[in-house]
């Protein structure tokens, strides 16, 4: 063995004031790595307002407490409005106990700040000091300070009464002045904190923004600047984040942890959030986190992973006893849906029926439930529609499923699922006078339910007309494939027809043909029991020997794309598709043929979508077998677009 194998390469990094430290390795000639500073550092968290929102805002506060325990700061500060207040003693006490009960779940000390909701009294026999006495007895002093690891934390009180009138009103500048008593105390405290590396100040009202607060804060700001070591001031009340640095002091206003939140632009500071402040001798770093975003990695076990996979595949609505839409567009009945929990932990569910079609009425429109491990339950939601016909405004309802996975020590939200309720419709008769149309696609598709397609094993023909604006690298045209069944593709513009026979796919791919864009072309796929064939504009362009039984599935036929394992469209086409026909038997042999621009109905046709007219969310099946196409994602019927004179196909 080479002697160098026993030599440890040592990388060194020397920081000012540090002893020499080393990275130890036995690897030869490694790259230098910089070691971190050994300066003492600590962090604290600041919570915004809790009040002014719905009663369930306390649940947001509880989430913030859980987040904070995962982060593990030294302490937690608040900026006031801890209780809803504006009441007398008895309800105030109830709210105080609720808030303290939640905050006492913190694994580190927390410190209160008084806000107007905590102090303002409403009711008979209002005392001159309002709730100040209650606050100091059950929360803490109205103003106070403490030292921690070389930094000082100073809490101010911004809801003192007008000394002349006794009025408390944060909308009047004369009521937003610091009292001589509190200002003298602040000056003495700043003097005491002269040697501190940092001083942090906390109060409820962000008086530095002026407006209704007037200009009294200038007196305070001048003293903070003169102290020379005040790093940051934190306030609340306005329920939105805001940053106003001035004269070397960073001023931060926080949004909410459960208070009223308009949510105008969450990423712009209108959200439930908290600040995390990291303190070093060289300065501070401040980061805002949305409440609920902290994850406990110890809660994400292998069992949780397995359950999430099981729920993704198995938490799928199964519909039964659905109402039908009549020829007048009206409907009345119950949407019954069953859901199963395939996991090993409970899940909480909320089911809602929604529709952009205002003629629908849903009563009840939602259900809540907790499903235990392995449990299956059925739900019934009322659905009725006014008889307003089959205009384009007719939309099928969506079942919206929101769910939370209840892990042992965490609630894990699952992605929202939306499923179109597969209602049947008694479509009006198709008229020969209907103007020619085509299924028009740009992010949408049509789906024909599997239960409406009765294609037996054996020979069949699938065909359509297509006009693509472009062809993606993976491009479905008319497909039912998912390790099974059949489909026509045009990936990269190269047409192919594939059938899953005897356990594997057989492909007829025309490698030397590229479909033109902006031109109508006829595609046909045939399986005759001995081979799979593909035709473009009536010409045989690819064939492959094939035999065996076709592998079935219960997925829909997707027109204008491919189908995924959940029955949704993917690899979607931008363009138009027309005259989709699925037939028994092999319609075409080896000879060239002239494809019909409008396919005829005969005994062999199992599906025929002329796409000449849109009936609400459907395009009608002209075969007479009721296999109507359901429009998804903005797909619709429009006049066929004119071909580009310059377009041509090449071989």
C-alpha positions in Angstrom: 0.0 0.0 0.0 1.3 3.5 -0.8 2.5 5.5 2.1 0.3 8.4 1.1 -2.7 6.4 2.0 -1.8 6.9 5.7 -1.2 10.7 5.4 -4.1 12.8 6.6 -4.6 16.0 4.5 -5.4 18.9 6.8 -7.3 22.0 5.6 -7.1 25.0 7.9 -9.2 28.0 8.3 -8.4 30.8 10.8 -11.0 33.4 11.7 -10.2 36.6 13.5 -10.1 35.9 17.2 -10.4 32.2 16.7 -7.9 29.5 17.5 -6.8 27.6 14.5 -9.4 25.0 13.4 -9.0 22.2 11.0 -10.9 19.9 8.7 -9.5 16.4 9.0 -9.5 14.0 6.1 -7.2 11.3 4.6 -8.0 12.3 1.1 -5.0 13.7 -0.9 -5.0 17.3 -2.2 -8.6 18.2 -1.3 -10.2 21.5 -2.0 -10.0 24.1 0.8 -13.3 24.4 2.7 -14.1 27.5 4.7 -15.2 26.9 8.2 -18.1 28.9 9.7 -17.6 31.7 12.3 -17.7 30.6 15.9 -19.4 33.8 17.1 -22.2 33.2 19.5 -25.6 33.4 17.8 -29.2 33.0 18.9 -32.6 33.4 17.4 -36.0 34.6 18.5 -39.4 34.5 16.8 -42.0 37.4 16.6 -45.7 36.7 16.3 -48.1 39.2 14.7 -51.7 39.9 15.7 -54.1 37.2 16.7 -57.4 39.1 16.8 -59.9 40.8 14.5 -60.5 37.6 12.5 -62.8 34.6 12.8 -62.9 32.5 16.0 -61.0 29.7 14.3 -58.0 32.1 14.1 -56.8 30.4 17.3 -56.1 27.4 15.2 -53.7 29.5 13.1 -52.0 30.5 16.4 -51.7 26.9 17.4 -50.1 26.1 14.0 -47.6 28.9 14.6 -46.8 27.4 18.0 -46.1 24.0 16.4 -43.9 25.6 13.8 -41.9 27.5 16.4 -41.3 24.4 18.5 -39.7 22.8 15.4 -37.5 25.9 14.8 -36.4 26.0 18.4 -35.6 29.7 19.1 -34.5 31.0 22.4 -37.7 32.9 23.0 -40.9 34.3 21.3 -42.0 37.9 21.3 -45.5 39.2 20.4 -46.7 42.6 19.1 -50.0 42.8 20.8 -53.7 42.1 20.2 -53.6 38.8 22.0 -57.3 38.6 22.8 -60.4 39.7 20.9 -61.3 42.1 23.7 -63.6 45.1 23.4 -65.7 43.5 26.1 -66.1 43.3 29.9 -64.2 41.2 32.4 -65.8 37.8 32.1 -65.4 37.2 28.3 -62.0 38.9 28.4 -60.9 36.3 31.0 -62.2 33.5 28.8 -60.2 34.8 25.9 -57.1 35.3 28.0 -57.2 31.7 29.1 -57.6 30.4 25.6 -54.6 32.5 24.3 -52.4 31.5 27.2 -53.4 27.9 26.9 -52.2 27.8 23.3 -49.0 29.9 23.9 -48.1 27.8 26.9 -47.6 24.9 24.4 -44.3 26.7 23.4 -41.2 24.9 24.4 -39.5 28.2 25.1 -40.5 31.4 27.0 -42.8 33.9 25.4 -43.3 37.6 26.1 -46.5 39.7 25.7 -47.1 43.1 24.3 -50.3 45.0 24.9 -52.5 46.1 22.0 -55.8 47.9 21.7 -57.8 44.6 21.7 -56.2 43.6 24.9 -57.0 46.9 26.7 -60.1 48.5 25.3 -63.1 47.8 27.6 -66.7 47.7 26.3 -69.7 47.3 28.7 -71.2 48.8 31.8 -69.1 50.3 34.5 -66.1 50.8 32.4 -63.1 51.6 34.6 -60.8 54.5 33.8 -57.9 52.1 33.2 -60.1 49.8 31.2 -58.4 46.3 31.0 -54.9 47.5 32.0 -55.3 45.9 35.4 -56.5 42.6 34.0 -53.7 42.6 31.5 -50.9 43.2 34.0 -52.4 40.6 36.4 -52.7 37.9 33.7 -50.1 38.8 31.0 -47.4 41.0 32.3 -46.3 44.7 32.7 -47.5 47.2 30.2 -43.8 48.2 29.6 -40.7 46.3 30.6 -37.3 45.1 29.4 -34.9 42.2 29.9 -31.5 41.2 28.8 -30.6 38.0 26.9 -27.2 36.9 25.7 -25.8 40.4 25.4 -28.9 41.9 23.8 -31.8 43.9 25.4 -35.5 43.4 24.6 -37.6 46.5 25.3 -41.4 46.4 25.3 -43.4 49.6 25.0 -47.1 50.3 25.5 -48.8 52.2 22.7 -52.4 52.4 23.9 -52.1 54.9 26.8 -55.1 57.1 27.4 -55.1 60.8 26.4 -53.9 62.4 29.7 -56.4 65.3 29.3 -59.5 63.5 28.2 -58.9 59.8 29.2 -59.9 58.8 25.7 -58.2 55.8 24.0 -58.3 56.0 20.2 -55.6 54.8 17.8 -57.2 56.9 15.0 -56.5 60.2 16.8 -52.9 61.5 17.0 -53.6 63.2 20.4 -54.3 59.8 21.8 -51.1 58.3 20.4 -48.5 60.0 22.5 -46.0 58.3 24.9 -46.5 59.4 28.5 -43.7 61.2 30.3 -43.6 58.3 32.8 -43.0 55.7 30.0 -40.6 58.0 28.1 -38.4 58.6 31.3 -38.4 54.8 31.8 -37.3 54.2 28.2 -34.4 56.7 28.5 -33.3 55.0 31.7 -33.5 51.6 30.1 -31.5 52.6 27.1 -28.9 54.0 29.4 -28.8 50.7 31.2 -28.4 48.8 27.9 -25.5 51.0 26.7 -23.1 48.0 26.5 -25.5 45.7 24.7 -24.6 44.5 21.2 -28.2 44.9 20.1 -31.4 46.4 21.5 -34.8 45.3 20.1 -38.0 47.3 20.7 -41.5 45.9 20.5 -44.9 47.7 20.6 -48.3 47.2 19.0 -48.9 50.3 16.9 -46.4 51.1 14.2 -46.4 54.7 15.0 -43.4 55.4 12.8 -45.6 55.2 9.7 -47.3 58.5 10.7 -50.8 58.9 9.3 -53.4 58.8 12.1 -50.6 58.2 14.6 -49.3 61.7 14.2 -45.6 62.6 14.7 -45.0 61.8 18.4 -42.9 58.8 17.5 -40.2 61.2 16.4 -39.4 61.9 20.0 -38.9 58.1 20.6 -37.0 57.6 17.4 -34.5 60.3 18.3 -33.7 58.6 21.6 -33.4 55.2 19.9 -30.9 56.6 17.4 -29.0 58.4 20.1 -28.6 55.1 22.0 -26.5 53.9 19.1 -27.2 50.2 19.5 -31.0 49.8 18.7 -31.0 47.4 15.8 -34.7 46.9 15.1 -38.2 47.8 16.1 -41.2 45.5 15.7 -44.9 46.4 15.6 -48.2 45.0 14.4 -51.8 46.2 14.2 -52.0 46.9 10.4 -52.2 43.1 9.6 -49.7 43.4 6.7 -46.0 43.2 6.5 -44.0 46.4 6.0 -40.4 47.4 6.2 -39.3 51.0 6.9 -35.6 51.4 7.7 -34.6 54.8 9.1 -31.3 56.2 10.5 -29.7 52.8 10.8 -32.7 51.2 12.6 -34.8 48.6 10.9 -38.5 49.0 11.4 -40.7 45.9 10.8 -44.5 45.7 10.9 -45.8 42.1 11.1 -49.0 40.7 9.6 -51.0 38.1 11.5 -51.1 34.8 13.3 -54.8 34.2 13.1 -56.1 37.8 13.0 -58.2 39.3 10.2 -56.3 38.7 7.0 -57.5 40.0 3.6 -54.9 37.9 1.9 -54.6 40.4 -1.0 -51.1 39.1 -2.0 -49.6 36.5 0.3 -46.1 36.8 -1.2 -46.3 40.6 -0.7 -46.9 40.3 3.1 -50.7 39.8 3.3 -50.7 36.4 5.1 -50.5 34.6 8.4 -46.8 34.7 9.2 -44.1 35.1 11.8 -40.6 36.6 11.8 -37.5 34.6 12.7 -34.6 36.8 13.8 -31.1 35.4 14.0 -28.8 37.5 16.2 -25.0 37.7 15.8 -22.5 40.3 17.1 -22.1 41.4 13.5 -25.8 42.0 12.8 -29.2 40.4 12.5 -30.9 38.4 9.8 -34.8 38.5 9.6 -36.9 36.0 7.7 -40.7 35.7 7.4 -42.3 32.3 7.3 -45.9 31.5 6.4 -47.7 29.8 9.3 -47.9 26.0 8.8 -44.9 25.8 6.4 -42.6 24.2 8.9 -42.4 20.4 8.6 -41.2 18.0 11.2 -38.9 15.5 9.3 -39.2 13.1 12.2 -43.0 12.8 11.4 -42.3 11.7 7.8 -41.6 8.0 8.3 -41.5 5.2 5.8 -45.1 4.3 6.8 -46.2 7.8 6.0 -44.6 7.6 2.5 -46.3 4.3 1.8 -49.7 5.7 2.9 -49.3 8.8 0.7 -48.6 6.6 -2.4 -51.7 4.4 -1.4 -53.9 7.5 -1.1 -52.7 9.0 -4.4 -53.8 5.8 -6.1 -56.7 4.8 -4.0 -58.5 7.9 -2.7 -60.6 8.1 -5.9 -64.3 8.9 -5.9 -66.7 6.2 -7.1 -70.0 7.5 -8.3 -73.4 5.7 -8.1 -77.1 6.5 -8.7 -76.4 9.8 -10.5 -79.2 12.0 -11.7 -79.5 12.4 -15.5 -79.9 15.7 -17.3 -83.1 15.7 -19.3 -83.7 16.9 -22.9 -84.7 20.3 -21.5 -81.4 20.6 -19.6 -83.0 20.1 -16.2 -82.0 17.7 -13.5 -82.9 16.7 -10.0 -81.5 14.0 -7.7 -78.6 13.0 -5.5 -74.9 12.6 -6.3 -73.8 9.5 -4.4 -70.1 9.0 -4.1 -68.0 6.4 -2.2 -64.5 7.0 -0.9 -62.1 4.5 0.7 -59.1 5.2 2.8 -56.4 2.6 1.8 -53.9 3.9 4.3 -53.0 3.0 7.9 -53.9 6.3 9.4 -57.1 8.4 9.5 -57.8 11.1 7.0 -60.1 14.1 7.3 -62.3 14.9 4.2 -64.3 17.8 2.9 -66.4 17.1 -0.2 -68.0 19.9 -2.1 -70.0 20.2 -5.3 -69.1 23.2 -7.5 -70.0 24.5 -10.9 -69.5 27.6 -13.0 -73.0 27.0 -14.3 -75.3 29.1 -12.2 -78.4 27.0 -13.0 -77.2 24.3 -10.6 -78.3 24.2 -7.0 -76.5 21.9 -4.5 -78.2 21.1 -1.2 -76.4 20.0 0.8 -73.3 21.2 -1.1 -70.6 19.8 1.2 -69.9 17.0 3.7 -67.2 16.6 6.3 -65.9 13.3 7.6 -63.0 11.4 9.1 -62.2 8.1 7.5 -60.4 5.6 9.6 -57.7 3.3 8.2 -59.2 1.0 5.6 -62.7 2.5 6.0 -65.1 3.1 3.1 -68.0 5.5 3.3 -70.7 6.8 1.0 -71.8 10.4 0.8 -74.9 11.9 -0.7 -75.0 15.5 -2.1 -78.1 17.0 -3.6 -77.9 18.3 -7.2 -80.6 19.9 -9.2 -80.6 22.2 -12.3 -83.1 24.5 -13.8 -84.4 23.4 -17.2 -82.6 26.0 -19.3 -81.6 23.8 -22.2 -78.3 22.6 -23.6 -76.5 25.9 -24.3 -72.8 26.4 -23.9 -73.3 27.6 -20.4 -74.3 24.1 -19.3 -71.5 22.6 -17.3 -71.2 19.4 -15.3 -70.6 19.8 -11.6 -67.2 19.1 -10.1 -66.7 17.1 -7.0 -63.9 18.9 -5.0 -62.1 16.7 -2.5 -59.9 18.4 0.2 -58.2 16.0 2.6 -55.7 15.9 5.4 -53.6 12.9 6.4 -53.5 12.6 10.2 -50.0 11.4 10.9 -49.1 10.5 14.5 -47.7 13.9 15.3 -48.7 16.1 12.3 -51.6 17.0 10.0 -50.4 16.7 6.4 -52.7 18.4 3.8 -53.0 16.4 0.6 -53.4 18.0 -2.9 -57.0 19.1 -3.7 -58.7 16.8 -6.2 -61.3 17.9 -8.7 -63.4 15.3 -10.5 -66.1 16.0 -13.1 -69.3 14.3 -12.0 -70.1 11.9 -14.9 -73.7 12.7 -15.4 -75.6 11.3 -18.4 -77.6 13.6 -20.6 -80.6 13.1 -22.8 -79.1 15.1 -25.7 -81.3 16.6 -28.4 -81.3 14.9 -31.7 -78.4 15.7 -34.1 -79.7 17.7 -37.1 -78.3 17.3 -40.6 -78.7 21.1 -40.8 -76.1 21.6 -38.1 -73.2 23.6 -39.4 -69.9 21.8 -39.8 -67.7 22.0 -36.7 -64.6 20.5 -35.1 -63.4 19.8 -31.6 -61.1 22.7 -30.9 -58.3 22.2 -28.4 -55.6 24.3 -26.6 -55.1 22.8 -23.2 -58.4 20.8 -23.1 -59.6 17.5 -24.5 -62.7 15.3 -24.7 -63.2 12.1 -22.9 -65.5 9.2 -23.7 -66.3 7.1 -20.5 -65.0 3.5 -20.7 -68.4 2.1 -19.7 -69.9 3.7 -22.8 -67.5 1.9 -25.2 -68.3 -1.7 -25.8 -65.4 -2.8 -28.0 -65.0 -6.6 -27.9 -61.6 -8.3 -28.3 -60.6 -8.8 -31.9 -60.3 -6.7 -35.1 -61.2 -3.0 -34.9 -60.6 0.3 -36.6 -59.9 3.7 -35.0 -59.8 6.8 -37.2 -60.1 10.6 -37.1 -59.2 13.8 -38.9 -56.6 16.0 -37.2 -55.2 19.5 -37.8 -52.4 20.3 -35.4 -51.0 23.7 -34.8 -47.9 22.0 -33.5 -47.0 18.5 -32.4 -45.2 18.0 -29.0 -42.4 15.6 -28.4 -45.0 13.3 -26.9 -48.3 13.8 -28.5 -51.5 11.9 -28.1 -54.3 12.2 -30.7 -57.0 9.6 -29.8 -55.9 7.2 -27.1 -56.9 4.8 -24.4 -53.4 3.4 -23.6 -52.0 2.9 -20.1 -50.1 -0.4 -20.4 -53.2 -1.6 -22.2 -55.7 -0.9 -25.0 -54.9 1.2 -28.1 -54.2 4.7 -29.4 -53.1 7.0 -32.2 -50.2 9.2 -31.5 -48.2 11.9 -33.4 -45.2 12.5 -31.2 -42.9 15.0 -32.8 -45.3 14.9 -35.8 -44.5 11.2 -36.5 -47.8 9.2 -36.6 -48.2 5.9 -34.9 -50.9 3.4 -34.0 -50.3 1.1 -31.0 -52.3 -1.8 -29.6 -51.5 -3.7 -26.4 -51.8 -7.4 -27.4 -50.7 -10.5 -25.6 -49.1 -8.5 -22.7 -47.1 -5.9 -24.7 -47.5 -3.1 -27.2 -47.3 -3.6 -31.0 -46.6 -0.3 -32.7 -47.1 0.7 -36.3 -44.9 3.8 -36.6 -44.3 5.7 -39.8 -40.8 6.9 -39.1 -40.4 8.5 -42.6 -43.6 10.5 -42.3 -44.0 13.9 -40.6 -47.5 15.3 -40.3 -47.9 18.9 -41.6 -49.1 21.6 -39.2 -52.1 23.7 -40.0 -53.5 21.1 -42.5 -56.3 18.6 -42.1 -55.1 15.0 -42.4 -56.8 11.7 -41.9 -55.3 9.1 -39.6 -56.6 5.5 -39.3 -55.4 2.6 -37.3 -56.4 -1.0 -38.0 -55.9 -4.3 -36.1 -57.2 -7.2 -38.2 -56.1 -10.1 -35.9 -52.8 -10.6 -37.7 -51.2 -7.2 -37.9 -51.4 -3.6 -36.8 -51.6 -1.0 -39.7 -51.5 2.8 -39.9 -52.8 4.9 -42.7 -52.3 8.6 -43.4 -54.7 10.2 -45.8 -55.8 6.7 -47.0 -52.3 5.5 -47.7 -50.7 2.6 -45.8 -47.6 4.0 -44.1 -46.7 1.4 -41.4 -47.6 -2.1 -40.4 -46.4 -4.7 -37.9 -47.3 -8.3 -37.3 -49.4 -8.8 -34.2 -51.7 -11.3 -32.5 -53.1 -12.1 -29.1 -55.8 -10.7 -26.9 -56.1 -7.0 -26.4 -55.4 -5.9 -22.8 -58.5 -4.0 -21.5 -58.7 -1.1 -19.0 -61.5 1.0 -17.5 -60.0 4.3 -18.5 -61.8 6.8 -20.8 -60.9 7.3 -24.4 -59.2 10.7 -24.6 -59.7 12.7 -27.8 -57.0 15.3 -28.2 -54.3 13.7 -26.1 -53.2 10.7 -24.1 -54.7 9.3 -20.9 -53.0 8.8 -17.6 -53.7 6.2 -15.0 -56.2 8.4 -13.2 -58.2 8.9 -16.4 -57.1 12.5 -17.0 -55.8 13.8 -20.3 -52.1 14.4 -20.8 -49.8 15.1 -23.7 -52.5 17.3 -25.1 -52.9 18.6 -28.6 -53.1 22.2 -29.7 -55.3 22.2 -32.8 -58.5 20.5 -34.0 -59.8 16.9 -34.2 -62.9 15.8 -36.1 -64.9 12.8 -37.2 -63.6 10.4 -34.5 -64.9 6.9 -35.3 -64.3 3.5 -33.6 -65.6 0.5 -35.5 -65.8 -3.3 -35.3 -63.6 -5.1 -37.8 -60.9 -3.9 -40.2 -62.4 -1.2 -42.4 -59.3 -0.8 -44.6 -56.9 -3.3 -46.2 -53.6 -2.9 -48.0 -55.0 -0.8 -50.8 -55.0 3.0 -50.8 -58.5 4.5 -50.2 -60.0 7.9 -50.3 -61.1 8.8 -46.7 -64.5 10.3 -46.2 -64.5 13.9 -44.8 -67.7 13.0 -42.9 -67.8 9.4 -41.7 -71.0 7.5 -42.2 -73.0 5.7 -39.6 -73.4 1.9 -40.0 -73.8 -1.2 -38.0 -70.1 -1.5 -37.3 -69.7 2.0 -35.8 -69.4 1.9 -32.0 -68.5 5.6 -31.7 -68.9 8.5 -34.1 -68.1 12.1 -33.0 -69.0 14.5 -35.8 -68.3 17.4 -33.4 -70.6 19.6 -35.4 -72.4 20.9 -32.4 -71.7 21.4 -28.7 -74.5 20.4 -26.2 -73.3 22.0 -23.0 -70.3 19.9 -21.9 -70.9 17.2 -24.5 -70.3 16.4 -28.1 -72.9 13.9 -29.3 -72.2 10.3 -30.4 -73.9 9.9 -33.8 -73.5 6.0 -33.6 -76.7 5.8 -31.6 -74.9 4.0 -28.8 -74.8 7.0 -26.4 -71.0 7.2 -26.1 -71.0 11.0 -25.9 -67.8 12.9 -25.5 -67.4 15.0 -22.4 -65.5 18.3 -22.9 -62.7 19.1 -20.4 -60.5 22.1 -19.8 -62.0 24.6 -22.2 -62.3 22.2 -25.2 -65.2 23.2 -27.4 -66.8 23.0 -30.9 -65.7 25.7 -33.4 -65.8 25.9 -37.2 -63.0 23.9 -38.9 -60.1 26.2 -39.5 -58.8 26.8 -43.0 -55.8 24.9 -44.1 -52.5 26.7 -44.8 -51.7 26.6 -48.5 -48.1 26.2 -47.7 -48.6 23.1 -45.5 -47.7 19.7 -46.9 -46.7 16.4 -45.6 -43.3 14.8 -46.4 -42.2 11.3 -46.7 
